[in-house]
C-alpha cells in the first residue's frame, strides 16, 4: 500500500518502509517516546503539522512521502477509515450561528452546515481566518468578527443573523493552564469563565427571543470530557464546563415545550492545536498519567458530525442530552 500525507499515523508506523522513515524523522528532535503517539494513531499524518506547533513542518512531511514512494507523490487512496459524508439539504433555508468558527471544531462545524445548505453566521475574533473560511465556502458564510464576552459583540452577531435563527452552536472556548485551585490566578479563572460560561450564556439569551417567536430552534453547547470528570484539566476549565452542562440541562427543561431543543457535546481529545501555555507542574503531574489513557485523538470533522447531528432535525427526539463524543474515554 502506498503511503501518503493522508495515511494515518498508525499506517505509517506499521509499514515496513514507512515506519523506519517516520521514526527517523521524529528522532531528529532528540529522544522521542513513541508511546506518546498512541492517541494519534488514527489521525492522518498531515494533521501532525498543525499539532506539532512547528516541530514537524510541512516540508518534512512532503519529503517523507517522496522518500517512501521513490520520489513520486502517490494518488491518495482511502485508508479504510472514517470519511465525512455530507447530507445534501439537511440545513436548507436555515440560519445557524457558530462561534469559534475560524478554526478547529468551529470551522469544521460551520463548513459542514454550509455544505449541507445552511446559512452560517460564522463568529470569531480572528478576521483573517474568518475571511479564509468565507473565501472557501462563499455566500453561505456570513463572517462576523465579534467578542462574545462583550455586549457589543453579542449585538453584532444577532444583527447579522436577522429575524430568523434556527440554530446556535456555542463552540468558542479557551483552556486553562491545568492549575489546581491553590495555584489558580484570578486572571485565569476570569478569562476561562468569561468565554466558556458568560459568553455562552449571553449569546444564548440573545437568540432565544427569535426561537421563541418561531416556536422552534436547536442549541448545541460544547462541553468537554472535563465536564464529566475532575481529572482532565485544571480547576477553572473543569468548573466552567460543568457549568455548561448546568446551562444545557436547565435551558432544555425551560424551553423544550416551546419546540426548542438544547443539547451538549462533550469532546475528548481533539486535534485542534489548542495547547495551554505555562502549564502547572503540579496539575500535570496529577492529570498526566490519566490523560495518556485517551483512546484516540479525534479530528475536528468528527466533532462536527456529532454537533450537526444534534443541531439537525435528525435529533428531533433529543433534548437535554449530553453526548460524550470522546471515542469511549468517558467509559473508562
N, C-alpha and C positions, 0 to 999 in steps of 0.2 A: 504494500500500500504506500502510495506517495504521501509524503508529509508536506503540509503547507502551514501558513500562518493561522488558518482556522482549524487546524487539527488540535485536539485537546492536549493539555499538558500531560495527561496520562498516556495518550497515544505516543507522544514524543519520548517519554521516559521508558516505555515498554518496547520501543522499536530497536532492533539490533544495531542500526547505524545512527538513528536519531537520538537515542538515549545517551550514548557517549558524547556526541557533539553538544547536546543540550547541557549535559553535566559539566562539560569543559567550559562552556560559556558562563554558567553560574559560578564556577570555581574561580573565574578571573578576578572576582572581587574579594578573594581570600577564602577562608574556610566557610563552607556552606553546609548547613544541616538540611539534607534533603527532606527530612520529615516535615519541615515547615511547609512544603508544597502539597502535603496530603489534602488539605481542604480545597486546593485549587486544581486537582486532577481533572475535573470535569470542565474547566474553562478553556476556551481557545487560547493558544499560545499568544496570539495578538493582544489579548487582554492584559497580559503581563506588562506591556509597555506602559500603560497608564498606571497600573497598580504599583509598579516598581519605583515610582517617583524619580525617574531618570536613571536608575541603576541598570535597566535593560532598555537601551534606546532602540528606536525603530530600525536604524541601520543594522544593529546586531541581529535582529530577527530576520531581516531581509537576507543578510549574509548567511545565516544559519540555514534558511530554506534552500538557498542556492547550493550550499555545501553538501547537503544530503541528497540533492537531486541532480548532481553532475552539472551544476551551473545553469539549470533550467528551472524556471518557476512553473510548477505543475498546475494544471487546471484544478481548482478547488472542488473536491468531491465531498459529499455528505459523509460525516464520520459516523452516522447512525445515531447520533444524539438528538436532543430536542431541537426543533426548528419552529420559529414563530409562524403561526398560521392566522392570517388576517381574516376576519369575518366581515365581508363587504356589507355596508349599510347598517351595521349594528348601532351606530350613533347618528344616523341620518337625521338632519333637522334639529339636532340637539346642540346646546351650548354648554360646555363643561369648563370650569375653571380648574387649572392645575398649577399649584405653587411649586417652587423649586424646579421649574421646567427647563432651566438652562443646562442641566447636567444630570447624570446618574439616573435614578429611578424616575424622577420627574420628567426628564427629557424623553425617556423610553415610553412613559405613560402618555405624554402629550402627543408623541409621534404616532402611537398606536390608535389613539382616539381619532386623530386627524385622518389617518389612512382608512379608518372604518366609517368615515363620513361625517364626523363631528366638527363643530367649530370650537376651537380651543382658545380660551383666554389664558395665554402662557405667561406666568408670573415669575419674575426673578429679579434679583438686584444686579445681575450681570447683563448689561445692554449688548455687549459684543456677542456673547453666547446665545442670547435670545435672537439676535439678528441671524446668526448661523442657522438656528432652528427654523426660522421663518423662511430663509432662503432655500432650505432643503424641502420644505413642505408647502410653501406657497400661501395662498389666501386663507386656508383653513386655520392658520396660526395667527392669532392677534397678540403680538408681543406687548407686554405691559411691564415696564421697569418700575418696580414698587417694593417697598419695605413693609412687610406685613406687621412689623412691630410699631408702626406709627399710623395714626388715624388717616392722614392724607393718603398714604399708600393704600389703605383699605378702600377709601372712597374712589380712588383711581381705578381700582380693579372692578368694583361694582358698576361704575360708569361705563367702562369698556364692555362689560358683559351685556348691558342693556336690560330690558324688561324681563327677558326670559333667561332663567338659569336652571338648567336641567340637572347639572351635577357639579360636585365640588370634590376635588382630590387634594387633601391637605398633606402634601408631600414634604414641603420645606422643613428642614430641621438642622440642628447643629449638635455636635458631640461635645462631651466634656473631656477632662484630662485624666479620667479614671481615678480621681482622688476620692478617698473615703471622707466621711463627714468632718473628721478632726483636721483635715488638710484643706477642705474646700473653701476657696476665696469667694467673697461676696460677688465679685465681677463674673466669675464662672457661673455661679448659681443664677444670678440675674440674667445673664445673656442666654443661658440654656432655657430658662423658663420664659423669657420674652419671646423667643422664636417658637419653641416647641409647644408651649401652652397658651400664652397670651395671644400670640398672632393667630393661632388656630381658632381660639375662642372668638376673637373679634371678627375674623373673616366669616366664620360660620354664622355668627349672629347677624352679620350684614347681608348674607344671601338668603336667609330664611324667609324674609317677607315675600320675596318673589316666588319661592317654592310654596309657601302657604297660599298665596294667591292662586297658583296653578293647581294646588292640591296634589302635587307630585314632586318628586325630586330624590336624588341619591347623593349621599355624602359618604366619602371613604376617608378615614383618618389613618395616617401611617404611625403605628405604634413601634414596637421593637421586641426582639427577644428579651430585652431589658425590662419590658413591661410584664413579663411572665415569670421573672426570677430576679434574684438580687445579686447574681454573680457575673453579669455580662457587661458591666460598665461601672462608672463612678456613681456617687450618690445623686448628683444633680441630674444626669441623664436618666438614671433609673427612676427617680421620683417624677420627672417630667413625663416619661412615657406611661407610668402608672396613672398619672393624671389624665392623659389622653384616653385611656380606657374608661375612666370615670365619665369623661365628657361624652364619649361614644355611647355608653350604656344609657345615660340619662337622656340624651338627645333622642336616642332610638325610642325610649319609653314615651317621652313627651310628645313626639310628633308622628309616631308610627300610624296612628289612627287617621292622620291627615294625608296619608299617602307618601310620606317622606321616610325613606329608609336610611339608617345610619349604621355603618359597619366599620370595622378596622382590620387592617392587615398588620401582622407582626413579623417583620422580616428577621432572618438570622444574618449570617454573613453575606454581604453583597459586594460585588466588585465595582465599587464606585470611585475608589481612590481617595475617599474622605478619611483622612488619618488625623487622629488627635495630636496636638503638639504638647511638648513639655509634660509628658505623661508621668503620673505619680509612681514612684518606685514601689511604695507600699501597696497601692492599688493593683499594680501589675503583678506583683508577687502573689497576691491573693487570687486574682482573676485569671492569670496566665495559664495555669495548668488546666483550668476548666475550659477556657476559650480554645485550647488545642483539641478539644473533643468535637468541635463543629463538624457535622457530617460532610459538608461541602459548601464552597462559596458559590452563590448564585450570580447570574448575570442580571443587570437592570431589567432586561426584557422579560426575565422570569417573573419578576415582581410586577411588571406592567401587566402581565397576563392575569395575575391574581386581582390586581386593582381594577382593571377594566371589566373583569367578570362581575365584581361586586357593584361597580357603577352601572352596569347594564341591566336591562330587563331580564336577562338570564338569571339574575339573582333575586327575582321578584319576591320570593318567599323568605328572604333573609333580612332580618332587622335586629341589630344589636349583636351580631355575630363578631367574634374575634378570630380571624383566620391566621394561624401560625404558618406563614409561607417561609419555612425555615429548613426544608429538607429533612425534617424529623428531629431537629435539635431539641425541640420542646418536650419530646417524649423520653429523653434521657434522664 
